[in-house]
Amino acid sequence: MKRIKIACIADLIVGVVTVVLGVIAIVSNPLSVSHYMLTLVGVTGAYLGLRGSIWANVPSNAKRIRDTSSVMVLVEFVASIFVVMPPVRADRNTVYMILVLLVLALALVSFANARQVVAAQKAK
């Protein structure tokens, strides 16, 4: 549970930074779909980080963390496609891509750790 909590707190921090950069990007260019997807990835990462770090205090919530992080991974993966490969000829910002992939990786780490905890709880 300690690893889950650390991954969720890191996901919260990176998610908030991504939301702030996404809002700034939307203000600078409101017609770019990739900027909205960047903000969506940040919001989902911040949500998973906040809820997961709270739920990680109780070991029986590992299934809830696993289920929530699996949904967030799917949403973040679909949204990250629009940031990494924009549908229209748009500039690809390396910082945005790194943040999106970092949020996605931290959500995957949370999912994998929660899955291990659930499997260990079922084995008992």
C-alpha positions as CSV (number, residue, x, y, z in Angstrom):
1,M,0.0,0.0,0.0
2,K,3.0,2.3,0.6
3,R,4.0,2.0,-3.1
4,I,0.5,2.8,-4.2
5,K,0.3,5.8,-2.0
6,I,3.7,7.1,-3.3
7,A,2.6,6.6,-6.9
8,C,-0.7,8.3,-6.3
9,I,0.9,11.3,-4.6
10,A,3.3,11.6,-7.5
11,D,0.4,11.3,-9.9
12,L,-1.4,14.0,-8.1
13,I,1.5,16.4,-8.3
14,V,2.2,15.7,-12.0
15,G,-1.6,15.9,-12.7
16,V,-1.9,19.3,-11.2
17,V,1.1,20.6,-13.1
18,T,-0.4,19.2,-16.3
19,V,-3.8,20.8,-15.6
20,V,-2.1,24.2,-15.1
21,L,-0.1,23.9,-18.3
22,G,-3.2,22.7,-20.1
23,V,-5.2,25.7,-19.0
24,I,-2.4,28.0,-20.1
25,A,-2.2,26.2,-23.4
26,I,-6.0,26.5,-23.9
27,V,-5.9,30.2,-23.2
28,S,-3.1,30.7,-25.8
29,N,-4.8,28.5,-28.5
30,P,-8.4,27.7,-27.7
31,L,-9.0,25.8,-31.0
32,S,-6.4,23.1,-30.4
33,V,-7.9,19.7,-29.5
34,S,-4.6,18.5,-28.1
35,H,-4.6,21.2,-25.4
36,Y,-8.1,20.1,-24.2
37,M,-6.8,16.5,-24.1
38,L,-3.8,17.6,-22.2
39,T,-6.1,19.2,-19.6
40,L,-8.2,16.0,-19.5
41,V,-5.2,13.9,-18.8
42,G,-4.1,16.2,-16.0
43,V,-7.6,16.2,-14.4
44,T,-7.8,12.4,-14.5
45,G,-4.3,12.1,-13.1
46,A,-5.0,14.6,-10.3
47,Y,-8.3,12.8,-9.5
48,L,-6.6,9.4,-9.4
49,G,-3.8,10.8,-7.3
50,L,-6.1,12.5,-4.8
51,R,-8.6,9.6,-4.4
52,G,-5.9,6.9,-4.5
53,S,-3.8,8.5,-1.9
54,I,-6.8,8.8,0.4
55,W,-8.0,5.2,-0.3
56,A,-4.4,3.8,0.1
57,N,-4.7,4.4,3.9
58,V,-7.0,1.3,4.2
59,P,-5.7,-1.9,2.6
60,S,-9.2,-3.2,1.8
61,N,-9.6,-0.3,-0.7
62,A,-7.0,-1.9,-3.0
63,K,-9.8,-3.2,-5.2
64,R,-11.3,0.3,-5.5
65,I,-8.0,1.7,-6.4
66,R,-7.4,-1.0,-9.0
67,D,-10.8,-0.4,-10.6
68,T,-10.5,3.4,-10.6
69,S,-7.0,3.3,-12.0
70,S,-7.9,0.9,-14.8
71,V,-10.6,3.3,-16.0
72,M,-8.3,6.3,-15.7
73,V,-5.6,4.4,-17.6
74,L,-8.0,3.9,-20.5
75,V,-9.1,7.5,-20.5
76,E,-5.6,8.8,-20.3
77,F,-4.4,6.5,-23.0
78,V,-7.1,7.7,-25.5
79,A,-6.5,11.3,-24.6
80,S,-2.7,10.9,-24.8
81,I,-3.0,9.9,-28.5
82,F,-4.3,13.3,-29.3
83,V,-1.4,15.0,-27.5
84,V,1.4,12.8,-28.9
85,M,-0.1,12.6,-32.4
86,P,-2.3,15.7,-32.9
87,P,-5.0,15.2,-35.5
88,V,-4.4,18.5,-37.2
89,R,-1.0,19.9,-38.2
90,A,-0.1,21.3,-34.8
91,D,3.1,21.9,-33.0
92,R,4.1,19.0,-30.7
93,N,5.4,20.3,-27.4
94,T,7.9,17.9,-25.9
95,V,7.1,19.0,-22.3
96,Y,3.4,18.2,-22.9
97,M,4.2,14.8,-24.2
98,I,6.5,14.0,-21.3
99,L,3.9,15.1,-18.8
100,V,1.2,13.1,-20.4
101,L,3.3,10.0,-20.6
102,L,4.4,10.5,-17.0
103,V,0.8,10.7,-15.8
104,L,-0.1,7.6,-17.8
105,A,2.9,5.7,-16.4
106,L,2.1,6.6,-12.8
107,A,-1.5,5.5,-13.3
108,L,-0.2,2.2,-14.7
109,V,2.1,1.8,-11.6
110,S,-0.9,2.4,-9.3
111,F,-2.9,-0.1,-11.2
112,A,-0.2,-2.8,-11.1
113,N,0.6,-2.3,-7.4
114,A,-3.2,-2.3,-6.5
115,R,-3.6,-5.5,-8.6
116,Q,-0.7,-7.2,-6.6
117,V,-2.3,-6.2,-3.3
118,V,-5.7,-7.5,-4.4
119,A,-4.1,-10.8,-5.5
120,A,-2.3,-11.1,-2.2
121,Q,-5.5,-10.4,-0.3
122,K,-7.4,-13.1,-2.3
123,A,-4.6,-15.6,-1.6
124,K,-5.0,-15.3,2.2
